[in-house]
Amino acid sequence: MADVVMPQMGESITEGTLTKWLKRAGDHVERDEPLFEISTDKVDSEIPSPAAGVLSEILVQEGQVVAVNTVVARIGEAGAAPAEAPKAEPAPAPAPEPAPAAAVIVEAAPAPAPAAVVEAELGPVSPLVRRMARENDVDLSLVPGTGPGGRITKADMEAYIASKSAPAVPPALPPASAPAASAAPVARVEPIRTRVEPMSIMRAKIAEHMTMSKRTSAHVTTVHRVDMSKIARLRSKVKDDFQQRYGFPLTFLPFITRAAVEAIRQFPIFNSSVEGTNILYHNDVNIGIAVALDNGLIVPVIRGADEKNIVGLQRSIVDLAARARSKQLRPDDVQGGTFSITNFGSFGSLFATPVINQPQVAILGVGAVEKAPVIIDDAIAIRHMAYLALTFDHRLIDGATADQFCLKVKAVLENWSDQIL
Amino acid sequence: MRELEVRDLGRMDYGAAWAYQKDLSERRKRGEIRDQILFVEHPHVLTLGRNGRLENLLATREHLSERGIDLVEIDRGGDITYHGPGQLVGYPIIDLREWKKDVVAYVRGLEEVVIRTLRSFGIESGRDPSATGVWVEGAKICAIGVHISRWVTTHGFALNWKTDLNYFNYIVPCGLTRPVTSMWKLGANVERPAVLNVLLDAFAEVFDYKTARLTAPAGKLAG
């Protein structure tokens, strides 16, 4: 057990207000993980946990003012019984006592060995499961765990207790003659070998953003097939000159961006956001371009995309992608997008159903541009084809409008003039 | 002597600046970067701290949004605060273990920086034992609010140099029914770069940095 005390946040500070618990009793905490917040004289401080384990007791409630070094909580070893279950305690829980002024954290004697042994075999067991085991006299090593890493969950305990107490079902003993190996009915489930790794900040943000988007918008995806042959021809014609002149390659993406901008001009609803029951139409057309990073993704924004030609768009895309990968983006570069494009085709995907980048209302996914047989005037021809997938927010946009938007994108791309770069 | 990296982010909205602060603070905690101070000017925004009481907001949300004023709820203590154009907002992201492990000393230090800055522009200001911030004859000229995680600071101070004080009429600043003032109102008609430079020198003096100058381009570490 480790005592958690109100820390000394400065020479002259004798007390502080505990403003917020970041964990609840029974939660597992890592050493150094933020545990609670205190406030002293307009300063809020986040206090990390002094030890890893289970937050077994909270002694000071939010809003209470306490003196420095007051014990505010106790942390037990992972899996140790919560302090409110005195049965498990070899001695009565000691009353909260002020810790010595010098020491911020007082380490108490380690938990009894048996708990640690069980721990090693079973992995972490929640206090609730442990209490259920004690109250029902269950040997935890016999309970098959179905939780993450083979952990025993409350449901596993209930199932096991029910099976033990049901009189009709005989205790699952193998028939005497059966070979022992094939017979163990309560098969000991080997814990799944699991490695625990905290999410990176970026991962956590992406996770939050994606689920928030799915909760917020009514996602619908429509897919159109586009003949990219004209663009492909133009591109192969000017490719080398372009690279030489500007110092970066010409891809399909600026053409698609341009086509999306044209479609947005015709259907401004795709460049809007929802606020309550209002629709906010944005005058600026700022196109976010999803960039895959080693361990995540980011959507930097081409500002004023409607004011750029193909060269300008390609330059912005190359610049943003390069700076995204070298972590040189300014905060400004990732703010204020009004529509997004994601180019999963560059990884070979034909089409996908992208998630809307909130608070936008649509995202255009670009599939791989590949040669394919197509029927033209009842003859089979070989063309550069691509699928464009538009995910739109059905709260605001209906299917017919979305398809008109896609047809506009398609028309721009299929009728591209050779002269325009 | 320690070194301080200074970034002037110019006009940036509150949310973006906060995200940037958080990112830098994580990097500071991991020891990847040295101490930082960010300067920023926010578009009109009212921030509502965790103990913020909406009764201290004197306008409806609709009224605010009509006037282009954002209302942002934030994860720090303190009540309701106004930020806007004409305010020099400073966010030091520094590891206090390398200065003094004392949060009160830190806040007193921030007050000292602002008091010295104002003095070089001919304004005598002081503290109020009952309320954090910097005051001139009973009127608040600089608000202070600080968050600390593992001794690394975020948030900071907001000095009214040319703020349109009418915007404070929407709120009772920090729950106190006391007037606000600005450098311009007190006759010090100086521009932002001048204030920023003087304040930086004072900051370096009070917190023991080698001279702190705008060195790093804004956002070099963002992303």
Interface residues (C-beta under 8 A of the other chain):
Chain A: M9 G10 E11 S12 I13 T19 K20 D32 P34 S39 T40 D41 K42 V43 D44 S45 E46 P48 I201 I298 R323 A324 K327 Q328 L329 R330 P331 D332 D333 V334 Q335
Chain B: L9 M12 D13 A16 A17 A19 Y20 D23 E26 R50 N51 R76 G77 G78 K100 K101 D102 V103 V104 A105 Y106 V107 T132 I144 G145 V146 H147 I148 S149 R150 A218 G219 K220 L221 A222 G223
